[in-house]
Amino acid sequence: AGAASAAAGGAAVAEKRAAVVEAFRHSWQGYRDHAWGRDEYQPVSRRPKADWIGMGLTVVDALSTLKLMGLDAELAEAVAWVKANLSVGRALSRPVSFFETTIRCLAGLLSAHELTGDPALLASAEEVGAALFAAFASPSGMPYAQINLHTGKGSVASWTRGNVLLAEVGTVQLEFYKLAQLTGKHDYFDKAAAVFATLDARHTGKAPLATEGGGRLWPLYISPASGELVGSTVSFGAMGDSFYEYLLKAYLLVGRAEPSYLKMYRDVVR
């Protein structure tokens, strides 16, 4: 009975897995047919949305998924598109989101390189990463929220009153740490790591952002001029969530060699 139950369970898992892959394949084909090379696809109208970064984000962001799902033909076509078309020169001429470009384009290229071993994907990642790196040129080292990938000029959104967001500055470390590891260029690591160090050092450890038991939370806004924490609005949702997630992931990525990341994460949990 046990063996039969296990076999049935295995069959059910395989069936579910196949259904997920088929659903992805269906979605991918719609994008492939109607919005190939564009950032986003609108499946109801079957039209691309207006690009907001300009570097084929759906293609790049899906590379690792294609690999993991075993969609080898689709992956080969997507990689071919990247090799033929992806460059910083393709980006929009206006400022684009540093955070979104990092977690989608840079991360997509890095993960695809690690999964496939294709050196061309790493070369593309380095080109994109080098252009994004200019965002760290604020007086405090906090990356600007927006970056013009053609000129290297950073800026912040008007609605944040001159500040940058916690998630924007604290959710790029994995990508720049990995880029440093793969290229041997330590500046990528140093600049991204300095953001965590500044956020740690600037926290006063006082209420309302701290508890008597040593718990700490970080506010949503940070000054790019000074690195000071601004206000006391906290969120585990939009604009703050992924910073807390990246603390633990960064600790693991550096081989548990930076205890301050784990301490910050544990302070949050408290």
FIKOLMAR-360062 format. One line per field, with one value per atom (N, C-alpha, C, CB): atom name; residue in one letter; residue number from 1; x, y, z; chain. Coordinates in steps of 0.2 Angstrom, whole numbers, m for minus. Glycine has a CB too. Layout:
<pts>
name	c(CA ...);
resn	c(A ...);
resi	c(NUM ...);
x	c(X ...);
y	c(Y ...);
z	c(Z ...);
chain	c(A ...);
</pts>
This chain:
<pts>
name	c(N CA C CB N CA C CB N CA C CB N CA C CB N CA C CB N CA C CB N CA C CB N CA C CB N CA C CB N CA C CB N CA C CB N CA C CB N CA C CB N CA C CB N CA C CB N CA C CB N CA C CB N CA C CB N CA C CB N CA C CB N CA C CB N CA C CB N CA C CB N CA C CB N CA C CB N CA C CB N CA C CB N CA C CB N CA C CB N CA C CB N CA C CB N CA C CB N CA C CB N CA C CB N CA C CB N CA C CB N CA C CB N CA C CB N CA C CB N CA C CB N CA C CB N CA C CB N CA C CB N CA C CB N CA C CB N CA C CB N CA C CB N CA C CB N CA C CB N CA C CB N CA C CB N CA C CB N CA C CB N CA C CB N CA C CB N CA C CB N CA C CB N CA C CB N CA C CB N CA C CB N CA C CB N CA C CB N CA C CB N CA C CB N CA C CB N CA C CB N CA C CB N CA C CB N CA C CB N CA C CB N CA C CB N CA C CB N CA C CB N CA C CB N CA C CB N CA C CB N CA C CB N CA C CB N CA C CB N CA C CB N CA C CB N CA C CB N CA C CB N CA C CB N CA C CB N CA C CB N CA C CB N CA C CB N CA C CB N CA C CB N CA C CB N CA C CB N CA C CB N CA C CB N CA C CB N CA C CB N CA C CB N CA C CB N CA C CB N CA C CB N CA C CB N CA C CB N CA C CB N CA C CB N CA C CB N CA C CB N CA C CB N CA C CB N CA C CB N CA C CB N CA C CB N CA C CB N CA C CB N CA C CB N CA C CB N CA C CB N CA C CB N CA C CB N CA C CB N CA C CB N CA C CB N CA C CB N CA C CB N CA C CB N CA C CB N CA C CB N CA C CB N CA C CB N CA C CB N CA C CB N CA C CB N CA C CB N CA C CB N CA C CB N CA C CB N CA C CB N CA C CB N CA C CB N CA C CB N CA C CB N CA C CB N CA C CB N CA C CB N CA C CB N CA C CB N CA C CB N CA C CB N CA C CB N CA C CB N CA C CB N CA C CB N CA C CB N CA C CB N CA C CB N CA C CB N CA C CB N CA C CB N CA C CB N CA C CB N CA C CB N CA C CB N CA C CB N CA C CB N CA C CB N CA C CB N CA C CB N CA C CB N CA C CB N CA C CB N CA C CB N CA C CB N CA C CB N CA C CB N CA C CB N CA C CB N CA C CB N CA C CB N CA C CB N CA C CB N CA C CB N CA C CB N CA C CB N CA C CB N CA C CB N CA C CB N CA C CB N CA C CB N CA C CB N CA C CB N CA C CB N CA C CB N CA C CB N CA C CB N CA C CB N CA C CB N CA C CB N CA C CB N CA C CB N CA C CB N CA C CB N CA C CB N CA C CB N CA C CB N CA C CB N CA C CB N CA C CB N CA C CB N CA C CB N CA C CB N CA C CB N CA C CB N CA C CB N CA C CB N CA C CB N CA C CB N CA C CB N CA C CB N CA C CB N CA C CB N CA C CB N CA C CB N CA C CB N CA C CB N CA C CB N CA C CB N CA C CB N CA C CB N CA C CB N CA C CB N CA C CB N CA C CB N CA C CB N CA C CB N CA C CB N CA C CB N CA C CB N CA C CB N CA C CB N CA C CB N CA C CB N CA C CB N CA C CB N CA C CB N CA C CB N CA C CB N CA C CB N CA C CB N CA C CB N CA C CB N CA C CB N CA C CB N CA C CB N CA C CB N CA C CB N CA C CB N CA C CB N CA C CB N CA C CB N CA C CB N CA C CB N CA C CB N CA C CB N CA C CB N CA C CB N CA C CB N CA C CB N CA C CB N CA C CB N CA C CB N CA C CB);
resn	c(A A A A G G G G A A A A A A A A S S S S A A A A A A A A A A A A G G G G G G G G A A A A A A A A V V V V A A A A E E E E K K K K R R R R A A A A A A A A V V V V V V V V E E E E A A A A F F F F R R R R H H H H S S S S W W W W Q Q Q Q G G G G Y Y Y Y R R R R D D D D H H H H A A A A W W W W G G G G R R R R D D D D E E E E Y Y Y Y Q Q Q Q P P P P V V V V S S S S R R R R R R R R P P P P K K K K A A A A D D D D W W W W I I I I G G G G M M M M G G G G L L L L T T T T V V V V V V V V D D D D A A A A L L L L S S S S T T T T L L L L K K K K L L L L M M M M G G G G L L L L D D D D A A A A E E E E L L L L A A A A E E E E A A A A V V V V A A A A W W W W V V V V K K K K A A A A N N N N L L L L S S S S V V V V G G G G R R R R A A A A L L L L S S S S R R R R P P P P V V V V S S S S F F F F F F F F E E E E T T T T T T T T I I I I R R R R C C C C L L L L A A A A G G G G L L L L L L L L S S S S A A A A H H H H E E E E L L L L T T T T G G G G D D D D P P P P A A A A L L L L L L L L A A A A S S S S A A A A E E E E E E E E V V V V G G G G A A A A A A A A L L L L F F F F A A A A A A A A F F F F A A A A S S S S P P P P S S S S G G G G M M M M P P P P Y Y Y Y A A A A Q Q Q Q I I I I N N N N L L L L H H H H T T T T G G G G K K K K G G G G S S S S V V V V A A A A S S S S W W W W T T T T R R R R G G G G N N N N V V V V L L L L L L L L A A A A E E E E V V V V G G G G T T T T V V V V Q Q Q Q L L L L E E E E F F F F Y Y Y Y K K K K L L L L A A A A Q Q Q Q L L L L T T T T G G G G K K K K H H H H D D D D Y Y Y Y F F F F D D D D K K K K A A A A A A A A A A A A V V V V F F F F A A A A T T T T L L L L D D D D A A A A R R R R H H H H T T T T G G G G K K K K A A A A P P P P L L L L A A A A T T T T E E E E G G G G G G G G G G G G R R R R L L L L W W W W P P P P L L L L Y Y Y Y I I I I S S S S P P P P A A A A S S S S G G G G E E E E L L L L V V V V G G G G S S S S T T T T V V V V S S S S F F F F G G G G A A A A M M M M G G G G D D D D S S S S F F F F Y Y Y Y E E E E Y Y Y Y L L L L L L L L K K K K A A A A Y Y Y Y L L L L L L L L V V V V G G G G R R R R A A A A E E E E P P P P S S S S Y Y Y Y L L L L K K K K M M M M Y Y Y Y R R R R D D D D V V V V V V V V R R R R);
resi	c(1 1 1 1 2 2 2 2 3 3 3 3 4 4 4 4 5 5 5 5 6 6 6 6 7 7 7 7 8 8 8 8 9 9 9 9 10 10 10 10 11 11 11 11 12 12 12 12 13 13 13 13 14 14 14 14 15 15 15 15 16 16 16 16 17 17 17 17 18 18 18 18 19 19 19 19 20 20 20 20 21 21 21 21 22 22 22 22 23 23 23 23 24 24 24 24 25 25 25 25 26 26 26 26 27 27 27 27 28 28 28 28 29 29 29 29 30 30 30 30 31 31 31 31 32 32 32 32 33 33 33 33 34 34 34 34 35 35 35 35 36 36 36 36 37 37 37 37 38 38 38 38 39 39 39 39 40 40 40 40 41 41 41 41 42 42 42 42 43 43 43 43 44 44 44 44 45 45 45 45 46 46 46 46 47 47 47 47 48 48 48 48 49 49 49 49 50 50 50 50 51 51 51 51 52 52 52 52 53 53 53 53 54 54 54 54 55 55 55 55 56 56 56 56 57 57 57 57 58 58 58 58 59 59 59 59 60 60 60 60 61 61 61 61 62 62 62 62 63 63 63 63 64 64 64 64 65 65 65 65 66 66 66 66 67 67 67 67 68 68 68 68 69 69 69 69 70 70 70 70 71 71 71 71 72 72 72 72 73 73 73 73 74 74 74 74 75 75 75 75 76 76 76 76 77 77 77 77 78 78 78 78 79 79 79 79 80 80 80 80 81 81 81 81 82 82 82 82 83 83 83 83 84 84 84 84 85 85 85 85 86 86 86 86 87 87 87 87 88 88 88 88 89 89 89 89 90 90 90 90 91 91 91 91 92 92 92 92 93 93 93 93 94 94 94 94 95 95 95 95 96 96 96 96 97 97 97 97 98 98 98 98 99 99 99 99 100 100 100 100 101 101 101 101 102 102 102 102 103 103 103 103 104 104 104 104 105 105 105 105 106 106 106 106 107 107 107 107 108 108 108 108 109 109 109 109 110 110 110 110 111 111 111 111 112 112 112 112 113 113 113 113 114 114 114 114 115 115 115 115 116 116 116 116 117 117 117 117 118 118 118 118 119 119 119 119 120 120 120 120 121 121 121 121 122 122 122 122 123 123 123 123 124 124 124 124 125 125 125 125 126 126 126 126 127 127 127 127 128 128 128 128 129 129 129 129 130 130 130 130 131 131 131 131 132 132 132 132 133 133 133 133 134 134 134 134 135 135 135 135 136 136 136 136 137 137 137 137 138 138 138 138 139 139 139 139 140 140 140 140 141 141 141 141 142 142 142 142 143 143 143 143 144 144 144 144 145 145 145 145 146 146 146 146 147 147 147 147 148 148 148 148 149 149 149 149 150 150 150 150 151 151 151 151 152 152 152 152 153 153 153 153 154 154 154 154 155 155 155 155 156 156 156 156 157 157 157 157 158 158 158 158 159 159 159 159 160 160 160 160 161 161 161 161 162 162 162 162 163 163 163 163 164 164 164 164 165 165 165 165 166 166 166 166 167 167 167 167 168 168 168 168 169 169 169 169 170 170 170 170 171 171 171 171 172 172 172 172 173 173 173 173 174 174 174 174 175 175 175 175 176 176 176 176 177 177 177 177 178 178 178 178 179 179 179 179 180 180 180 180 181 181 181 181 182 182 182 182 183 183 183 183 184 184 184 184 185 185 185 185 186 186 186 186 187 187 187 187 188 188 188 188 189 189 189 189 190 190 190 190 191 191 191 191 192 192 192 192 193 193 193 193 194 194 194 194 195 195 195 195 196 196 196 196 197 197 197 197 198 198 198 198 199 199 199 199 200 200 200 200 201 201 201 201 202 202 202 202 203 203 203 203 204 204 204 204 205 205 205 205 206 206 206 206 207 207 207 207 208 208 208 208 209 209 209 209 210 210 210 210 211 211 211 211 212 212 212 212 213 213 213 213 214 214 214 214 215 215 215 215 216 216 216 216 217 217 217 217 218 218 218 218 219 219 219 219 220 220 220 220 221 221 221 221 222 222 222 222 223 223 223 223 224 224 224 224 225 225 225 225 226 226 226 226 227 227 227 227 228 228 228 228 229 229 229 229 230 230 230 230 231 231 231 231 232 232 232 232 233 233 233 233 234 234 234 234 235 235 235 235 236 236 236 236 237 237 237 237 238 238 238 238 239 239 239 239 240 240 240 240 241 241 241 241 242 242 242 242 243 243 243 243 244 244 244 244 245 245 245 245 246 246 246 246 247 247 247 247 248 248 248 248 249 249 249 249 250 250 250 250 251 251 251 251 252 252 252 252 253 253 253 253 254 254 254 254 255 255 255 255 256 256 256 256 257 257 257 257 258 258 258 258 259 259 259 259 260 260 260 260 261 261 261 261 262 262 262 262 263 263 263 263 264 264 264 264 265 265 265 265 266 266 266 266 267 267 267 267 268 268 268 268 269 269 269 269 270 270 270 270);
x	c(4 0 4 m5 10 14 17 19 20 23 18 26 12 7 5 1 5 3 9 2 15 21 21 27 19 19 14 18 8 2 4 m4 7 9 15 12 19 24 21 29 16 13 9 8 6 2 7 m2 13 18 20 24 21 24 18 25 12 6 6 0 7 6 12 6 18 24 23 30 20 19 14 17 9 4 7 m2 11 15 19 19 23 27 23 31 17 13 10 7 8 5 10 3 16 22 23 28 23 24 19 24 13 7 8 0 10 11 17 12 22 28 27 34 23 22 18 18 13 10 14 4 19 24 28 28 30 35 31 37 25 22 20 15 19 16 20 9 25 29 36 26 39 46 51 47 55 60 58 63 51 49 49 42 49 49 43 49 37 31 26 28 22 16 9 18 5 m2 m6 m6 m8 m11 m18 m11 m22 m29 m29 m33 m25 m25 m20 m23 m16 m10 m6 m13 m4 1 6 m3 12 17 15 24 17 16 22 16 21 26 32 24 38 44 46 50 48 50 57 45 61 68 71 70 68 70 75 73 76 81 78 86 72 69 68 73 65 65 62 62 57 54 58 47 62 67 72 70 75 81 78 84 73 70 68 64 66 64 69 59 75 81 81 87 82 83 77 85 71 65 65 59 66 67 71 69 77 82 79 89 77 74 68 72 64 59 60 53 67 69 66 66 65 62 68 57 72 78 78 82 73 72 71 67 66 64 70 58 74 80 85 83 86 91 89 92 83 80 81 73 80 80 87 77 92 99 102 103 99 101 99 98 93 91 95 83 97 101 108 102 111 117 117 120 111 111 108 106 105 101 102 94 104 104 111 104 110 116 113 119 117 115 113 121 116 113 106 118 103 96 91 95 94 90 87 94 81 78 83 72 82 87 85 86 80 78 80 70 80 82 77 81 80 76 77 78 73 74 80 68 84 90 89 95 84 82 79 77 74 71 76 65 80 85 90 89 92 96 93 98 87 84 81 79 80 77 82 71 86 91 97 92 100 107 106 110 101 100 99 95 94 93 99 88 103 109 114 113 115 119 117 120 110 108 108 101 107 107 114 104 119 126 128 130 126 127 124 126 118 115 117 107 119 121 129 118 132 140 141 142 137 138 141 131 148 151 149 159 145 142 137 138 133 128 132 124 138 142 144 147 146 149 143 151 137 131 130 125 130 129 134 129 140 146 144 153 142 140 135 139 130 124 126 118 130 132 136 135 141 145 141 150 136 132 128 127 125 121 125 118 132 136 137 143 135 136 131 135 126 120 123 115 129 131 135 136 135 139 136 141 131 128 133 122 132 137 138 135 132 133 134 126 134 135 129 140 123 117 115 111 113 112 106 111 107 101 95 103 89 83 83 77 85 85 92 80 93 100 99 104 102 102 108 103 106 111 116 108 114 118 123 114 121 125 128 121 125 127 125 135 120 118 112 115 113 108 103 111 97 92 87 88 83 78 71 79 66 59 57 54 53 50 46 47 42 37 40 32 47 50 54 55 53 55 63 52 66 73 77 76 72 75 75 71 79 78 75 85 72 68 72 63 71 74 75 71 70 70 74 63 75 79 86 77 88 95 97 97 93 95 93 92 91 89 93 81 99 104 110 105 111 117 119 117 114 115 118 109 115 117 124 112 126 133 138 133 136 141 143 138 137 139 143 132 141 145 152 142 154 160 164 161 160 163 165 158 161 162 167 155 167 172 179 169 179 185 186 191 180 181 177 177 181 179 175 185 176 172 165 174 162 155 153 154 157 155 156 160 161 162 157 169 155 150 143 149 141 135 135 133 141 141 141 148 144 144 137 148 132 125 123 121 124 122 125 123 132 136 133 143 131 128 122 128 117 111 111 107 116 117 120 122 125 128 123 134 119 115 109 112 108 102 104 100 100 101 100 97 96 94 89 100 85 81 73 82 69 62 60 57 56 51 53 45 60 62 66 67 66 69 65 76 67 63 69 59 66 71 75 67 72 75 80 70 82 87 84 92 77 74 75 67 76 77 73 84 70 67 70 59 69 72 66 77 67 61 62 62 56 56 61 49 63 66 73 62 78 85 87 89 91 94 100 96 100 106 111 104 110 115 119 112 116 120 119 117 115 114 110 121 107 103 96 102 94 87 82 86 77 72 65 72 62 56 56 51 49 49 43 47 42 37 40 34 37 40 35 42 38 33 37 31 33 35 32 34 29 26 30 19 27 30 35 25 40 46 50 42 49 53 55 50 50 50 56 44 59 64 71 65 72 78 79 77 73 74 75 67 73 74 81 69 84 91 96 92 94 99 101 96 96 98 101 92 99 101 109 97 110 117 122 117 119 123 125 119 120 122 126 115 125 129 137 127 138 145 148 146 144 147 147 154 142 141 147 140 151 157 156 162 150 148 143 146 144 139 135 143 137 132 126 136 126 120 115 121 118 113 111 117 115 113 107 118 108 103 96 105 97 91 87 92 91 88 85 94 88 86 79 90 78 71 66 72 68 64 62 67 66 64 59 70);
y	c(m6 0 6 0 6 12 13 11 8 9 12 2 9 11 19 7 20 27 32 28 30 34 35 31 30 30 35 23 34 39 46 37 47 54 57 54 52 54 56 49 52 53 60 48 61 68 74 68 73 78 80 77 74 75 78 68 76 79 87 76 89 96 100 97 96 100 101 95 96 97 102 90 103 108 115 107 116 122 124 122 119 120 122 114 119 120 127 115 129 136 141 137 140 144 145 143 139 138 142 131 142 145 153 144 155 162 165 164 161 163 163 157 159 159 165 153 167 174 179 175 180 185 184 185 178 177 180 170 178 180 187 176 191 197 203 197 201 207 205 208 201 198 204 194 204 209 215 211 215 221 219 223 225 224 219 230 221 218 217 222 212 210 210 202 212 213 207 220 202 196 197 190 201 202 206 206 211 215 212 222 207 204 210 200 214 220 221 226 223 225 232 226 232 238 243 237 249 254 252 261 252 250 255 249 252 257 256 255 251 251 250 245 246 246 240 252 235 230 223 231 223 216 212 212 216 213 206 217 205 198 193 198 194 189 187 191 193 192 189 199 191 189 181 193 179 172 167 172 169 164 159 168 160 155 150 158 153 149 144 154 147 142 137 146 138 133 128 136 130 126 121 130 124 120 116 125 116 111 113 104 119 122 124 128 119 120 124 114 123 127 134 123 135 142 146 142 142 145 147 140 143 144 150 138 151 157 163 156 163 169 171 167 166 167 171 161 168 171 178 167 179 186 191 187 188 192 194 188 189 190 195 183 195 199 206 195 207 213 217 212 213 216 220 211 227 231 237 233 240 246 252 249 252 257 256 256 250 249 252 242 254 256 263 257 265 271 277 272 282 288 292 292 291 294 290 295 292 288 282 293 277 271 269 265 264 262 258 258 260 256 250 260 250 243 238 245 240 236 233 239 237 235 230 241 231 227 220 230 220 213 209 214 213 209 208 213 213 212 210 219 213 211 204 216 203 196 191 197 193 188 185 190 190 188 184 194 186 182 175 186 174 168 163 168 166 162 160 166 164 162 157 168 157 152 145 154 145 139 136 141 140 138 138 142 142 142 146 136 150 154 160 155 161 167 173 166 173 179 182 177 178 181 184 175 182 185 192 181 192 198 203 197 201 206 208 202 204 206 211 200 210 215 222 212 222 228 232 227 228 231 233 226 229 231 237 225 237 243 250 242 249 255 257 254 252 253 255 246 253 255 262 252 266 274 276 277 272 275 275 270 272 272 279 267 283 290 295 292 293 299 300 296 306 308 303 315 299 294 287 294 286 280 276 276 278 275 276 279 271 271 276 264 280 284 279 289 281 277 276 281 281 281 283 286 280 280 281 275 286 286 282 294 276 271 274 265 279 282 287 285 291 296 295 303 290 288 293 288 298 302 299 309 300 297 302 294 300 305 301 308 305 302 304 304 300 302 308 296 312 318 317 323 311 310 307 305 306 303 309 298 315 321 321 322 319 319 313 325 308 302 296 301 291 285 280 282 274 269 264 267 261 256 250 254 248 242 243 240 249 251 250 258 253 252 246 258 242 236 230 236 230 224 224 224 225 225 221 232 220 217 210 216 206 199 200 195 204 205 207 209 213 216 211 223 208 203 197 200 195 189 192 186 198 201 202 208 204 205 198 208 193 186 183 181 184 181 185 181 192 196 197 202 196 198 205 196 209 217 218 220 219 220 226 219 231 238 236 243 232 230 228 225 223 221 227 215 230 235 241 239 243 248 246 251 240 237 235 231 233 231 237 227 243 249 251 254 250 252 248 250 242 238 241 231 242 245 252 245 256 263 262 267 258 257 254 252 250 247 253 241 257 262 268 264 269 275 274 278 268 266 268 258 272 274 269 281 264 259 262 257 267 270 270 277 270 270 276 270 276 270 265 273 265 260 255 264 254 249 247 251 241 239 238 233 238 237 230 237 225 219 218 214 224 224 224 219 223 223 230 221 229 235 234 237 240 240 246 240 246 252 256 250 262 266 265 273 268 267 272 268 277 283 284 289 285 286 292 280 296 302 300 308 301 299 304 299 310 315 313 322 310 309 302 313 298 291 290 288 296 296 293 303 289 287 292 281 292 298 295 301 298 297 290 296 288 281 277 283 278 274 267 277 262 255 251 252 247 242 236 246 230 224 222 218 227 227 231 229 234 238 243 241 244 249 247 255 241 239 232 242 228 221 217 218 218 214 216 215 222 223 218 230 216 212 205 211 203 197 196 196 201 201 201 207 203 203 195 206 191 184 181 180 183 180 182 182 188 191 187 198 186 182 175 182 172 165 166 162 171 171 172 177 176 177 172 184 166 160 161 159 165 167 170 160 174 177 184 177 187 194 193 198 193 192 197 190 203 209 208 216 205 204 199 200 194 190 193 183 198 201 206 205 210 214 210 218 205 201 198 194 196 194 200 191 206 212 213 218 212 213 208 212 202 197 198 190 201 202 208 205);
z	c(0 0 0 6 4 4 m2 10 m6 m12 m17 m15 m17 m22 m21 m21 m14 m12 m15 m5 m14 m16 m23 m13 m27 m34 m37 m37 m33 m35 m34 m32 m28 m26 m31 m19 m33 m38 m45 m39 m47 m53 m53 m55 m47 m46 m47 m40 m44 m44 m51 m39 m55 m62 m66 m64 m65 m68 m67 m67 m61 m59 m62 m51 m62 m65 m72 m63 m75 m83 m84 m86 m80 m81 m80 m76 m75 m74 m80 m68 m82 m88 m94 m90 m95 m101 m100 m102 m94 m93 m95 m86 m93 m95 m102 m91 m105 m112 m116 m115 m114 m117 m117 m114 m110 m109 m114 m102 m113 m117 m125 m116 m127 m134 m136 m137 m132 m133 m133 m128 m129 m129 m135 m122 m137 m142 m149 m143 m149 m156 m156 m156 m151 m151 m148 m148 m144 m141 m140 m134 m144 m144 m143 m150 m138 m137 m134 m144 m132 m128 m121 m130 m117 m109 m107 m106 m109 m106 m111 m100 m110 m114 m111 m117 m115 m113 m116 m114 m112 m116 m118 m111 m115 m117 m124 m112 m125 m131 m136 m130 m133 m137 m140 m143 m136 m138 m133 m140 m135 m130 m126 m133 m120 m116 m118 m108 m117 m118 m114 m117 m117 m113 m108 m118 m102 m97 m95 m91 m98 m97 m104 m93 m108 m115 m117 m117 m113 m114 m114 m109 m116 m117 m111 m122 m106 m99 m98 m94 m102 m101 m104 m105 m109 m112 m107 m119 m104 m100 m93 m98 m90 m84 m84 m82 m90 m91 m92 m96 m93 m96 m91 m96 m84 m79 m79 m73 m79 m79 m85 m79 m91 m97 m96 m103 m93 m91 m86 m89 m81 m76 m78 m70 m83 m85 m91 m87 m93 m98 m105 m97 m106 m112 m117 m112 m119 m122 m128 m123 m133 m139 m138 m143 m133 m131 m128 m127 m124 m121 m126 m116 m131 m136 m140 m141 m142 m145 m141 m148 m135 m130 m130 m124 m129 m128 m135 m126 m140 m147 m147 m152 m145 m145 m141 m142 m135 m130 m134 m124 m137 m140 m146 m142 m149 m155 m154 m160 m148 m147 m141 m148 m135 m129 m128 m123 m127 m125 m121 m132 m118 m114 m119 m110 m125 m130 m132 m136 m130 m132 m127 m133 m121 m116 m117 m109 m114 m115 m114 m111 m117 m116 m110 m122 m107 m100 m94 m100 m88 m82 m82 m76 m80 m78 m71 m83 m69 m62 m61 m60 m56 m55 m52 m50 m47 m44 m48 m38 m52 m57 m62 m60 m65 m70 m67 m73 m60 m57 m56 m50 m53 m51 m57 m46 m62 m68 m74 m71 m76 m81 m79 m85 m74 m72 m69 m67 m64 m61 m66 m56 m71 m76 m80 m81 m82 m85 m81 m88 m75 m70 m69 m64 m67 m66 m72 m63 m78 m84 m86 m90 m84 m85 m81 m84 m74 m70 m71 m63 m74 m76 m82 m76 m87 m94 m95 m99 m91 m92 m98 m93 m101 m107 m106 m111 m108 m106 m109 m109 m115 m118 m113 m125 m109 m105 m99 m102 m97 m92 m95 m89 m101 m104 m104 m111 m106 m106 m99 m109 m94 m87 m85 m82 m87 m85 m88 m87 m94 m98 m94 m105 m93 m89 m82 m89 m79 m72 m72 m69 m76 m76 m77 m82 m81 m83 m76 m89 m73 m67 m61 m65 m61 m56 m54 m57 m59 m59 m54 m65 m52 m48 m40 m48 m39 m32 m31 m31 m36 m35 m31 m42 m27 m22 m17 m19 m14 m8 m3 m5 m1 4 2 8 m5 m7 m8 m3 m6 m7 m15 m3 m18 m25 m26 m28 m32 m34 m36 m39 m36 m37 m45 m35 m49 m56 m59 m59 m65 m68 m75 m66 m78 m86 m88 m88 m91 m93 m98 m95 m102 m107 m104 m112 m99 m97 m90 m96 m86 m80 m74 m80 m76 m71 m67 m75 m60 m56 m54 m50 m51 m49 m44 m55 m41 m37 m39 m29 m38 m40 m36 m39 m39 m35 m29 m40 m30 m24 m18 m27 m18 m12 m9 m14 m11 m8 m7 m1 m12 m12 m9 m9 m6 m3 m8 3 m6 m9 m5 m11 m7 m4 m1 m8 5 8 3 14 0 m5 m11 m7 m13 m19 m17 m21 m11 m10 m7 m5 m4 0 m3 7 m10 m14 m20 m15 m20 m26 m24 m29 m17 m15 m18 m8 m19 m22 m29 m22 m33 m40 m40 m43 m36 m37 m33 m34 m28 m25 m30 m19 m33 m38 m44 m41 m47 m52 m50 m54 m44 m42 m41 m35 m39 m39 m46 m35 m50 m57 m61 m61 m60 m64 m60 m66 m54 m50 m49 m54 m50 m49 m42 m55 m37 m31 m29 m26 m33 m32 m32 m38 m36 m36 m29 m42 m26 m20 m15 m18 m15 m10 m9 m11 m15 m15 m13 m22 m15 m13 m5 m17 m3 4 9 5 6 10 12 6 7 9 15 3 16 22 28 21 27 33 35 31 30 32 35 26 33 36 43 31 44 51 55 50 53 57 59 54 54 55 59 48 61 65 72 65 76 82 88 84 86 91 96 95 94 99 96 100 100 98 94 104 89 88 83 85 81 76 80 71 86 90 96 92 99 105 111 104 117 122 122 129 118 118 112 117 109 104 97 105 96 89 86 90 79 75 69 74 66 60 56 60 50 46 42 41 42 39 31 41 28 21 17 19 20 17 20 17 15 17 13 16 16 12 8 17 1 m3 m1 m10 1 3 9 4 14 20 22 26 20 22 28 23 31 37 35 39 40 40 41 45 37 37 39 30 44 47 50 41 52 55 52 63 46 43 40 36 43 41 37 48 33 29 28 23 29 26 19 31 17 10 5 10 0 m5 m2 m9 m5 m4 2 m2 6 11 11 17 9 10 8 6 2 0 3 m8 6 10 16 13 19 25 22 29 16 13 11 7 8 6 11 2 17 23 24 29 24 26 19 27 14 7 6 1 8 7 12 8 18 23 21 30 17 15 9 13 4 m2 0 m6 5 7 11 10 11 15 23 13 25 32 35 36 31 33 35 27 35 37 43 31 49 54 55 61 53 54 50 52 44 40 44 34 48 51 58 54 61 66 65 70 59 57 55 50 52 51 57 47 62 69 73 73 72 75 72 74 66 63 65 55 66 68 75 68 79 86 86 90);
chain	c(A A A A A A A A A A A A A A A A A A A A A A A A A A A A A A A A A A A A A A A A A A A A A A A A A A A A A A A A A A A A A A A A A A A A A A A A A A A A A A A A A A A A A A A A A A A A A A A A A A A A A A A A A A A A A A A A A A A A A A A A A A A A A A A A A A A A A A A A A A A A A A A A A A A A A A A A A A A A A A A A A A A A A A A A A A A A A A A A A A A A A A A A A A A A A A A A A A A A A A A A A A A A A A A A A A A A A A A A A A A A A A A A A A A A A A A A A A A A A A A A A A A A A A A A A A A A A A A A A A A A A A A A A A A A A A A A A A A A A A A A A A A A A A A A A A A A A A A A A A A A A A A A A A A A A A A A A A A A A A A A A A A A A A A A A A A A A A A A A A A A A A A A A A A A A A A A A A A A A A A A A A A A A A A A A A A A A A A A A A A A A A A A A A A A A A A A A A A A A A A A A A A A A A A A A A A A A A A A A A A A A A A A A A A A A A A A A A A A A A A A A A A A A A A A A A A A A A A A A A A A A A A A A A A A A A A A A A A A A A A A A A A A A A A A A A A A A A A A A A A A A A A A A A A A A A A A A A A A A A A A A A A A A A A A A A A A A A A A A A A A A A A A A A A A A A A A A A A A A A A A A A A A A A A A A A A A A A A A A A A A A A A A A A A A A A A A A A A A A A A A A A A A A A A A A A A A A A A A A A A A A A A A A A A A A A A A A A A A A A A A A A A A A A A A A A A A A A A A A A A A A A A A A A A A A A A A A A A A A A A A A A A A A A A A A A A A A A A A A A A A A A A A A A A A A A A A A A A A A A A A A A A A A A A A A A A A A A A A A A A A A A A A A A A A A A A A A A A A A A A A A A A A A A A A A A A A A A A A A A A A A A A A A A A A A A A A A A A A A A A A A A A A A A A A A A A A A A A A A A A A A A A A A A A A A A A A A A A A A A A A A A A A A A A A A A A A A A A A A A A A A A A A A A A A A A A A A A A A A A A A A A A A A A A A A A A A A A A A A A A A A A A A A A A A A A A A A A A A A A A A A A A A A A A A A A A A A A A A A A A A A A A A A A A A A A A A A A A A A A A A A A A A A A A A A A A A A A A A A A A A A A A A A A A A A A A A A A A A A A A A A A A A A A A A A A A A A A A A A A A A A A A A A A A A A A A A A A A A A A A A A A A A A A A A A A A A A A A A A A A A A A A A A A A A A A A A A A A A A A A A);
</pts>
